[in-house]
Amino acid sequence: MFVIESDCIACGACADTCPAGAISMGDEHYEIDQDKCIACGACVDTCPTGAIVEK
């Protein structure tokens, strides 16, 4: 999963939803720790702006 920085509104919905605790606030937007991410897709489904995509 990856964050499209320009689309992230830093609402925190993704971090609140992530069961692996892989998402944290960076300097201006949320970032996903690829080593912790379990690719469940919860963040993709939760993001209100579609800023998180699978790659």
N, CA, C and O atoms as a Tripos MOL2 file, in Angstrom:
@<TRIPOS>MOLECULE
protein
  220   219    55     0     0
PROTEIN
NO_CHARGES

@<TRIPOS>ATOM
      1 N           0.8440   -1.1660    0.0000 N.3       1 MET1
      2 CA          0.0000    0.0000    0.0000 C.3       1 MET1
      3 C           0.8970    1.2390    0.0000 C.2       1 MET1
      4 O           1.9520    1.2630    0.6330 O.2       1 MET1
      5 N           0.4570    2.2460   -0.7120 N.am      2 PHE2
      6 CA          1.2110    3.4820   -0.7870 C.3       2 PHE2
      7 C           0.2740    4.6790   -0.6840 C.2       2 PHE2
      8 O          -0.8750    4.6160   -1.1220 O.2       2 PHE2
      9 N           0.7700    5.7750   -0.1010 N.am      3 VAL3
     10 CA         -0.0060    6.9970    0.0530 C.3       3 VAL3
     11 C           0.3180    7.9410   -1.0970 C.2       3 VAL3
     12 O           1.4860    8.2210   -1.3690 O.2       3 VAL3
     13 N          -0.7160    8.4270   -1.7690 N.am      4 ILE4
     14 CA         -0.5420    9.4740   -2.7730 C.3       4 ILE4
     15 C          -0.5350   10.7810   -1.9900 C.2       4 ILE4
     16 O          -1.5860   11.2780   -1.5850 O.2       4 ILE4
     17 N           0.6460   11.3260   -1.7810 N.am      5 GLU5
     18 CA          0.8240   12.4690   -0.8870 C.3       5 GLU5
     19 C          -0.0710   13.6520   -1.2260 C.2       5 GLU5
     20 O          -0.5980   14.3070   -0.3270 O.2       5 GLU5
     21 N          -0.2440   13.9270   -2.4960 N.am      6 SER6
     22 CA         -1.0340   15.0970   -2.8970 C.3       6 SER6
     23 C          -2.5210   14.9340   -2.5880 C.2       6 SER6
     24 O          -3.2490   15.9250   -2.5300 O.2       6 SER6
     25 N          -2.9760   13.7070   -2.3920 N.am      7 ASP7
     26 CA         -4.3860   13.4520   -2.0990 C.3       7 ASP7
     27 C          -4.6780   13.2750   -0.6090 C.2       7 ASP7
     28 O          -5.8360   13.3240   -0.1940 O.2       7 ASP7
     29 N          -3.6350   13.0710    0.1960 N.am      8 CYS8
     30 CA         -3.8060   12.8290    1.6310 C.3       8 CYS8
     31 C          -4.1970   14.1160    2.3530 C.2       8 CYS8
     32 O          -3.5140   15.1330    2.2360 O.2       8 CYS8
     33 N          -5.3080   14.0630    3.1050 N.am      9 ILE9
     34 CA         -5.7610   15.2350    3.8670 C.3       9 ILE9
     35 C          -5.4200   15.1060    5.3480 C.2       9 ILE9
     36 O          -5.8760   15.9020    6.1700 O.2       9 ILE9
     37 N          -4.6170   14.1010    5.6820 N.am     10 ALA10
     38 CA         -4.1360   13.8790    7.0540 C.3      10 ALA10
     39 C          -5.2710   13.7690    8.0730 C.2      10 ALA10
     40 O          -5.1860   14.3200    9.1700 O.2      10 ALA10
     41 N          -6.3240   13.0570    7.7020 N.am     11 CYS11
     42 CA         -7.4720   12.9060    8.6000 C.3      11 CYS11
     43 C          -7.2450   11.8370    9.6680 C.2      11 CYS11
     44 O          -7.8640   11.8800   10.7320 O.2      11 CYS11
     45 N          -6.3570   10.8770    9.3870 N.am     12 GLY12
     46 CA         -6.0430    9.8380   10.3610 C.3      12 GLY12
     47 C          -6.9130    8.6030   10.3010 C.2      12 GLY12
     48 O          -6.7100    7.6720   11.0810 O.2      12 GLY12
     49 N          -7.8760    8.5690    9.3970 N.am     13 ALA13
     50 CA         -8.7670    7.4070    9.3060 C.3      13 ALA13
     51 C          -7.9890    6.1280    9.0150 C.2      13 ALA13
     52 O          -8.3000    5.0710    9.5630 O.2      13 ALA13
     53 N          -6.9970    6.2230    8.1700 N.am     14 CYS14
     54 CA         -6.2060    5.0400    7.8110 C.3      14 CYS14
     55 C          -5.4510    4.4850    9.0150 C.2      14 CYS14
     56 O          -5.4480    3.2770    9.2470 O.2      14 CYS14
     57 N          -4.8180    5.3600    9.7710 N.am     15 ALA15
     58 CA         -4.0480    4.9350   10.9460 C.3      15 ALA15
     59 C          -4.9590    4.3190   11.9980 C.2      15 ALA15
     60 O          -4.5920    3.3420   12.6520 O.2      15 ALA15
     61 N          -6.1410    4.8880   12.1590 N.am     16 ASP16
     62 CA         -7.0970    4.3610   13.1380 C.3      16 ASP16
     63 C          -7.5920    2.9700   12.7470 C.2      16 ASP16
     64 O          -7.9090    2.1560   13.6150 O.2      16 ASP16
     65 N          -7.6600    2.6990   11.4560 N.am     17 THR17
     66 CA         -8.2040    1.4490   10.9430 C.3      17 THR17
     67 C          -7.1670    0.3350   10.8150 C.2      17 THR17
     68 O          -7.5240   -0.8430   10.8520 O.2      17 THR17
     69 N          -5.9170    0.6790   10.6700 N.am     18 CYS18
     70 CA         -4.8620   -0.3100   10.3980 C.3      18 CYS18
     71 C          -4.6730   -1.2910   11.5590 C.2      18 CYS18
     72 O          -4.2680   -0.8840   12.6480 O.2      18 CYS18
     73 N          -4.9630   -2.5840   11.3370 N.am     19 PRO19
     74 CA         -4.8120   -3.5690   12.4100 C.3      19 PRO19
     75 C          -3.3540   -3.8910   12.7380 C.2      19 PRO19
     76 O          -3.0600   -4.4310   13.8040 O.2      19 PRO19
     77 N          -2.4470   -3.5620   11.8270 N.am     20 ALA20
     78 CA         -1.0280   -3.8690   12.0240 C.3      20 ALA20
     79 C          -0.2520   -2.7070   12.6370 C.2      20 ALA20
     80 O           0.9190   -2.8550   12.9860 O.2      20 ALA20
     81 N          -0.9010   -1.5530   12.7680 N.am     21 GLY21
     82 CA         -0.2010   -0.3870   13.2990 C.3      21 GLY21
     83 C           0.9070    0.0870   12.3800 C.2      21 GLY21
     84 O           1.9310    0.5940   12.8380 O.2      21 GLY21
     85 N           0.6990   -0.0780   11.0810 N.am     22 ALA22
     86 CA          1.7300    0.2410   10.0960 C.3      22 ALA22
     87 C           1.6800    1.6690    9.5790 C.2      22 ALA22
     88 O           2.5340    2.0670    8.7860 O.2      22 ALA22
     89 N           0.6940    2.4480   10.0110 N.am     23 ILE23
     90 CA          0.5210    3.7930    9.4710 C.3      23 ILE23
     91 C           0.7220    4.8300   10.5610 C.2      23 ILE23
     92 O           0.1250    4.7530   11.6350 O.2      23 ILE23
     93 N           1.5770    5.8040   10.2610 N.am     24 SER24
     94 CA          1.8440    6.8760   11.2220 C.3      24 SER24
     95 C           1.9900    8.1990   10.4860 C.2      24 SER24
     96 O           2.2330    8.2360    9.2790 O.2      24 SER24
     97 N           1.8370    9.2780   11.2340 N.am     25 MET25
     98 CA          1.9270   10.6100   10.6520 C.3      25 MET25
     99 C           3.3760   10.9520   10.3540 C.2      25 MET25
    100 O           4.2510   10.8090   11.2080 O.2      25 MET25
    101 N           3.6160   11.4050    9.1350 N.am     26 GLY26
    102 CA          4.9320   11.8870    8.7440 C.3      26 GLY26
    103 C           4.9670   13.3940    8.9110 C.2      26 GLY26
    104 O           4.2690   13.9340    9.7690 O.2      26 GLY26
    105 N           5.7540   14.0730    8.1200 N.am     27 ASP27
    106 CA          5.8590   15.5280    8.2170 C.3      27 ASP27
    107 C           4.5640   16.2360    7.8280 C.2      27 ASP27
    108 O           4.1320   17.1630    8.5140 O.2      27 ASP27
    109 N           3.9410   15.8010    6.7270 N.am     28 GLU28
    110 CA          2.7370   16.4780    6.2430 C.3      28 GLU28
    111 C           1.5890   15.5260    5.9200 C.2      28 GLU28
    112 O           0.4640   15.9690    5.6890 O.2      28 GLU28
    113 N           1.8600   14.2380    5.9020 N.am     29 HIS29
    114 CA          0.8460   13.2510    5.5390 C.3      29 HIS29
    115 C           1.1690   11.9390    6.2300 C.2      29 HIS29
    116 O           2.2300   11.7900    6.8360 O.2      29 HIS29
    117 N           0.2610   11.0030    6.1380 N.am     30 TYR30
    118 CA          0.4840    9.7010    6.7550 C.3      30 TYR30
    119 C           1.3870    8.8460    5.8720 C.2      30 TYR30
    120 O           1.3780    8.9570    4.6460 O.2      30 TYR30
    121 N           2.1630    7.9940    6.5270 N.am     31 GLU31
    122 CA          3.0940    7.1240    5.8240 C.3      31 GLU31
    123 C           2.8550    5.6790    6.2510 C.2      31 GLU31
    124 O           2.4600    5.4190    7.3880 O.2      31 GLU31
    125 N           3.0930    4.7520    5.3450 N.am     32 ILE32
    126 CA          2.8870    3.3360    5.6200 C.3      32 ILE32
    127 C           4.2420    2.6430    5.7260 C.2      32 ILE32
    128 O           5.0680    2.7190    4.8170 O.2      32 ILE32
    129 N           4.4510    1.9720    6.8430 N.am     33 ASP33
    130 CA          5.6700    1.1900    7.0550 C.3      33 ASP33
    131 C           5.4860   -0.1370    6.3230 C.2      33 ASP33
    132 O           4.7250   -0.9980    6.7650 O.2      33 ASP33
    133 N           6.1770   -0.2940    5.2200 N.am     34 GLN34
    134 CA          6.0080   -1.4830    4.3800 C.3      34 GLN34
    135 C           6.4060   -2.7720    5.0990 C.2      34 GLN34
    136 O           5.9070   -3.8460    4.7630 O.2      34 GLN34
    137 N           7.2880   -2.6750    6.0730 N.am     35 ASP35
    138 CA          7.6990   -3.8630    6.8260 C.3      35 ASP35
    139 C           6.6020   -4.3470    7.7740 C.2      35 ASP35
    140 O           6.5400   -5.5320    8.1010 O.2      35 ASP35
    141 N           5.7400   -3.4330    8.2150 N.am     36 LYS36
    142 CA          4.6470   -3.7910    9.1240 C.3      36 LYS36
    143 C           3.3340   -4.0780    8.3910 C.2      36 LYS36
    144 O           2.4810   -4.8050    8.9000 O.2      36 LYS36
    145 N           3.1760   -3.5100    7.2050 N.am     37 CYS37
    146 CA          1.9260   -3.6340    6.4460 C.3      37 CYS37
    147 C           1.6350   -5.0950    6.1070 C.2      37 CYS37
    148 O           2.5040   -5.8140    5.6140 O.2      37 CYS37
    149 N           0.3900   -5.5240    6.3820 N.am     38 ILE38
    150 CA         -0.0270   -6.8970    6.0750 C.3      38 ILE38
    151 C          -0.9160   -6.9530    4.8210 C.2      38 ILE38
    152 O          -1.4890   -7.9960    4.5070 O.2      38 ILE38
    153 N          -1.0210   -5.8340    4.1190 N.am     39 ALA39
    154 CA         -1.7590   -5.7370    2.8560 C.3      39 ALA39
    155 C          -3.2080   -6.2050    2.9700 C.2      39 ALA39
    156 O          -3.7210   -6.8770    2.0750 O.2      39 ALA39
    157 N          -3.8580   -5.8500    4.0620 N.am     40 CYS40
    158 CA         -5.2510   -6.2630    4.2730 C.3      40 CYS40
    159 C          -6.2510   -5.3980    3.5010 C.2      40 CYS40
    160 O          -7.3640   -5.8380    3.2120 O.2      40 CYS40
    161 N          -5.8490   -4.1590    3.1660 N.am     41 GLY41
    162 CA         -6.7220   -3.2730    2.4040 C.3      41 GLY41
    163 C          -7.6620   -2.4190    3.2270 C.2      41 GLY41
    164 O          -8.4470   -1.6550    2.6640 O.2      41 GLY41
    165 N          -7.6030   -2.5270    4.5460 N.am     42 ALA42
    166 CA         -8.5020   -1.7400    5.3990 C.3      42 ALA42
    167 C          -8.3000   -0.2450    5.1790 C.2      42 ALA42
    168 O          -9.2690    0.5140    5.1560 O.2      42 ALA42
    169 N          -7.0710    0.1770    5.0190 N.am     43 CYS43
    170 CA         -6.7810    1.5990    4.8230 C.3      43 CYS43
    171 C          -7.3180    2.0970    3.4850 C.2      43 CYS43
    172 O          -7.8130    3.2190    3.3840 O.2      43 CYS43
    173 N          -7.2170    1.2570    2.4660 N.am     44 VAL44
    174 CA         -7.7270    1.6180    1.1400 C.3      44 VAL44
    175 C          -9.2310    1.8520    1.2140 C.2      44 VAL44
    176 O          -9.7450    2.8240    0.6600 O.2      44 VAL44
    177 N          -9.9310    0.9540    1.9020 N.am     45 ASP45
    178 CA        -11.3850    1.0520    2.0250 C.3      45 ASP45
    179 C         -11.8210    2.2370    2.8770 C.2      45 ASP45
    180 O         -12.9050    2.7820    2.6710 O.2      45 ASP45
    181 N         -10.9910    2.6390    3.8270 N.am     46 THR46
    182 CA        -11.3450    3.6920    4.7780 C.3      46 THR46
    183 C         -11.0240    5.0980    4.2900 C.2      46 THR46
    184 O         -11.7210    6.0470    4.6500 O.2      46 THR46
    185 N          -9.9960    5.2470    3.4880 N.am     47 CYS47
    186 CA         -9.5390    6.5830    3.0790 C.3      47 CYS47
    187 C         -10.6320    7.3340    2.3080 C.2      47 CYS47
    188 O         -11.0900    6.8640    1.2670 O.2      47 CYS47
    189 N         -11.0510    8.5060    2.8200 N.am     48 PRO48
    190 CA        -12.1390    9.2430    2.1720 C.3      48 PRO48
    191 C         -11.7560    9.9050    0.8480 C.2      48 PRO48
    192 O         -12.6320   10.2760    0.0670 O.2      48 PRO48
    193 N         -10.4590   10.0560    0.5920 N.am     49 THR49
    194 CA        -10.0310   10.7170   -0.6430 C.3      49 THR49
    195 C          -9.3990    9.7640   -1.6470 C.2      49 THR49
    196 O          -8.9960   10.1860   -2.7310 O.2      49 THR49
    197 N          -9.3080    8.4900   -1.3020 N.am     50 GLY50
    198 CA         -8.6880    7.5250   -2.2050 C.3      50 GLY50
    199 C          -7.1850    7.7030   -2.3220 C.2      50 GLY50
    200 O          -6.5890    7.3520   -3.3400 O.2      50 GLY50
    201 N          -6.5720    8.2530   -1.2730 N.am     51 ALA51
    202 CA         -5.1400    8.5540   -1.3140 C.3      51 ALA51
    203 C          -4.2520    7.3400   -1.0740 C.2      51 ALA51
    204 O          -3.0330    7.4300   -1.2230 O.2      51 ALA51
    205 N          -4.8430    6.2080   -0.7070 N.am     52 ILE52
    206 CA         -4.0430    5.0060   -0.4890 C.3      52 ILE52
    207 C          -4.3770    4.0000   -1.5760 C.2      52 ILE52
    208 O          -5.5390    3.6740   -1.8180 O.2      52 ILE52
    209 N          -3.3280    3.5210   -2.2210 N.am     53 VAL53
    210 CA         -3.5030    2.5810   -3.3260 C.3      53 VAL53
    211 C          -2.6320    1.3470   -3.1180 C.2      53 VAL53
    212 O          -1.6120    1.3930   -2.4310 O.2      53 VAL53
    213 N          -3.0570    0.2530   -3.7240 N.am     54 GLU54
    214 CA         -2.2620   -0.9750   -3.7040 C.3      54 GLU54
    215 C          -1.3010   -0.9340   -4.8840 C.2      54 GLU54
    216 O          -1.6550   -0.4710   -5.9680 O.2      54 GLU54
    217 N          -0.0930   -1.4190   -4.6660 N.am     55 LYS55
    218 CA          0.8700   -1.5010   -5.7720 C.3      55 LYS55
    219 C           1.5440   -2.8300   -5.7490 C.2      55 LYS55
    220 O           2.3930   -3.1070   -6.5960 O.2      55 LYS55
@<TRIPOS>BOND
     1     1     2 1
     2     2     3 1
     3     3     4 2
     4     3     5 am
     5     5     6 1
     6     6     7 1
     7     7     8 2
     8     7     9 am
     9     9    10 1
    10    10    11 1
    11    11    12 2
    12    11    13 am
    13    13    14 1
    14    14    15 1
    15    15    16 2
    16    15    17 am
    17    17    18 1
    18    18    19 1
    19    19    20 2
    20    19    21 am
    21    21    22 1
    22    22    23 1
    23    23    24 2
    24    23    25 am
    25    25    26 1
    26    26    27 1
    27    27    28 2
    28    27    29 am
    29    29    30 1
    30    30    31 1
    31    31    32 2
    32    31    33 am
    33    33    34 1
    34    34    35 1
    35    35    36 2
    36    35    37 am
    37    37    38 1
    38    38    39 1
    39    39    40 2
    40    39    41 am
    41    41    42 1
    42    42    43 1
    43    43    44 2
    44    43    45 am
    45    45    46 1
    46    46    47 1
    47    47    48 2
    48    47    49 am
    49    49    50 1
    50    50    51 1
    51    51    52 2
    52    51    53 am
    53    53    54 1
    54    54    55 1
    55    55    56 2
    56    55    57 am
    57    57    58 1
    58    58    59 1
    59    59    60 2
    60    59    61 am
    61    61    62 1
    62    62    63 1
    63    63    64 2
    64    63    65 am
    65    65    66 1
    66    66    67 1
    67    67    68 2
    68    67    69 am
    69    69    70 1
    70    70    71 1
    71    71    72 2
    72    71    73 am
    73    73    74 1
    74    74    75 1
    75    75    76 2
    76    75    77 am
    77    77    78 1
    78    78    79 1
    79    79    80 2
    80    79    81 am
    81    81    82 1
    82    82    83 1
    83    83    84 2
    84    83    85 am
    85    85    86 1
    86    86    87 1
    87    87    88 2
    88    87    89 am
    89    89    90 1
    90    90    91 1
    91    91    92 2
    92    91    93 am
    93    93    94 1
    94    94    95 1
    95    95    96 2
    96    95    97 am
    97    97    98 1
    98    98    99 1
    99    99   100 2
   100    99   101 am
   101   101   102 1
   102   102   103 1
   103   103   104 2
   104   103   105 am
   105   105   106 1
   106   106   107 1
   107   107   108 2
   108   107   109 am
   109   109   110 1
   110   110   111 1
   111   111   112 2
   112   111   113 am
   113   113   114 1
   114   114   115 1
   115   115   116 2
   116   115   117 am
   117   117   118 1
   118   118   119 1
   119   119   120 2
   120   119   121 am
   121   121   122 1
   122   122   123 1
   123   123   124 2
   124   123   125 am
   125   125   126 1
   126   126   127 1
   127   127   128 2
   128   127   129 am
   129   129   130 1
   130   130   131 1
   131   131   132 2
   132   131   133 am
   133   133   134 1
   134   134   135 1
   135   135   136 2
   136   135   137 am
   137   137   138 1
   138   138   139 1
   139   139   140 2
   140   139   141 am
   141   141   142 1
   142   142   143 1
   143   143   144 2
   144   143   145 am
   145   145   146 1
   146   146   147 1
   147   147   148 2
   148   147   149 am
   149   149   150 1
   150   150   151 1
   151   151   152 2
   152   151   153 am
   153   153   154 1
   154   154   155 1
   155   155   156 2
   156   155   157 am
   157   157   158 1
   158   158   159 1
   159   159   160 2
   160   159   161 am
   161   161   162 1
   162   162   163 1
   163   163   164 2
   164   163   165 am
   165   165   166 1
   166   166   167 1
   167   167   168 2
   168   167   169 am
   169   169   170 1
   170   170   171 1
   171   171   172 2
   172   171   173 am
   173   173   174 1
   174   174   175 1
   175   175   176 2
   176   175   177 am
   177   177   178 1
   178   178   179 1
   179   179   180 2
   180   179   181 am
   181   181   182 1
   182   182   183 1
   183   183   184 2
   184   183   185 am
   185   185   186 1
   186   186   187 1
   187   187   188 2
   188   187   189 am
   189   189   190 1
   190   190   191 1
   191   191   192 2
   192   191   193 am
   193   193   194 1
   194   194   195 1
   195   195   196 2
   196   195   197 am
   197   197   198 1
   198   198   199 1
   199   199   200 2
   200   199   201 am
   201   201   202 1
   202   202   203 1
   203   203   204 2
   204   203   205 am
   205   205   206 1
   206   206   207 1
   207   207   208 2
   208   207   209 am
   209   209   210 1
   210   210   211 1
   211   211   212 2
   212   211   213 am
   213   213   214 1
   214   214   215 1
   215   215   216 2
   216   215   217 am
   217   217   218 1
   218   218   219 1
   219   219   220 2
@<TRIPOS>SUBSTRUCTURE
     1 MET1         2 RESIDUE 1 A MET
     2 PHE2         6 RESIDUE 1 A PHE
     3 VAL3        10 RESIDUE 1 A VAL
     4 ILE4        14 RESIDUE 1 A ILE
     5 GLU5        18 RESIDUE 1 A GLU
     6 SER6        22 RESIDUE 1 A SER
     7 ASP7        26 RESIDUE 1 A ASP
     8 CYS8        30 RESIDUE 1 A CYS
     9 ILE9        34 RESIDUE 1 A ILE
    10 ALA10       38 RESIDUE 1 A ALA
    11 CYS11       42 RESIDUE 1 A CYS
    12 GLY12       46 RESIDUE 1 A GLY
    13 ALA13       50 RESIDUE 1 A ALA
    14 CYS14       54 RESIDUE 1 A CYS
    15 ALA15       58 RESIDUE 1 A ALA
    16 ASP16       62 RESIDUE 1 A ASP
    17 THR17       66 RESIDUE 1 A THR
    18 CYS18       70 RESIDUE 1 A CYS
    19 PRO19       74 RESIDUE 1 A PRO
    20 ALA20       78 RESIDUE 1 A ALA
    21 GLY21       82 RESIDUE 1 A GLY
    22 ALA22       86 RESIDUE 1 A ALA
    23 ILE23       90 RESIDUE 1 A ILE
    24 SER24       94 RESIDUE 1 A SER
    25 MET25       98 RESIDUE 1 A MET
    26 GLY26      102 RESIDUE 1 A GLY
    27 ASP27      106 RESIDUE 1 A ASP
    28 GLU28      110 RESIDUE 1 A GLU
    29 HIS29      114 RESIDUE 1 A HIS
    30 TYR30      118 RESIDUE 1 A TYR
    31 GLU31      122 RESIDUE 1 A GLU
    32 ILE32      126 RESIDUE 1 A ILE
    33 ASP33      130 RESIDUE 1 A ASP
    34 GLN34      134 RESIDUE 1 A GLN
    35 ASP35      138 RESIDUE 1 A ASP
    36 LYS36      142 RESIDUE 1 A LYS
    37 CYS37      146 RESIDUE 1 A CYS
    38 ILE38      150 RESIDUE 1 A ILE
    39 ALA39      154 RESIDUE 1 A ALA
    40 CYS40      158 RESIDUE 1 A CYS
    41 GLY41      162 RESIDUE 1 A GLY
    42 ALA42      166 RESIDUE 1 A ALA
    43 CYS43      170 RESIDUE 1 A CYS
    44 VAL44      174 RESIDUE 1 A VAL
    45 ASP45      178 RESIDUE 1 A ASP
    46 THR46      182 RESIDUE 1 A THR
    47 CYS47      186 RESIDUE 1 A CYS
    48 PRO48      190 RESIDUE 1 A PRO
    49 THR49      194 RESIDUE 1 A THR
    50 GLY50      198 RESIDUE 1 A GLY
    51 ALA51      202 RESIDUE 1 A ALA
    52 ILE52      206 RESIDUE 1 A ILE
    53 VAL53      210 RESIDUE 1 A VAL
    54 GLU54      214 RESIDUE 1 A GLU
    55 LYS55      218 RESIDUE 1 A LYS
